């Protein structure tokens, strides 16, 4: 006689399997650099000894591609003396008598607070003092700002005729 054996077969989900699965995914958002663009050259015009010459440098632009949560920056400006010939005192317009004012932003992108260093000519500052040209004091993400600063050169009575050249340097950090 044959005796039968009962066998239980479980066809469902194995006990070790989960009914859900999770994967941690990572995305890297890359940031770029903080940079400044300035004109290659500027012709400020001409003036006689004893006059004051006002001339615009051309558009200066800060580009902030860092993509930071607190995307603030400060742009500063300095200048060398403007000289001609051998750079004797009579052939030099010192940076200390060259005033700078940024004026308002001519263009900007991104949310945040932009602050001009010197909004009007009444707020002009000597370039010998390394003034703030423009600043972004709040905001986040990508942003940019442009302005067209003005230089005011006081030409002394003792200044001789010539083509005077100096370097105006904008920096951002």
Secondary structure, DSSP 4 states (H G I P E B T S, - for coil): -----------S--TT--S--------------EEEE--S--------TT-EEEEEEEEEEEEE-S--SS--EEEEEEEPPEE-TT--GGGEE-GGGEEEE--S-SEEESSEEEEES-SSGGG-EEGGG--EEEEEEEE-SSEEEEEEEEEEEE--TTPPSS--B--EEEEE-
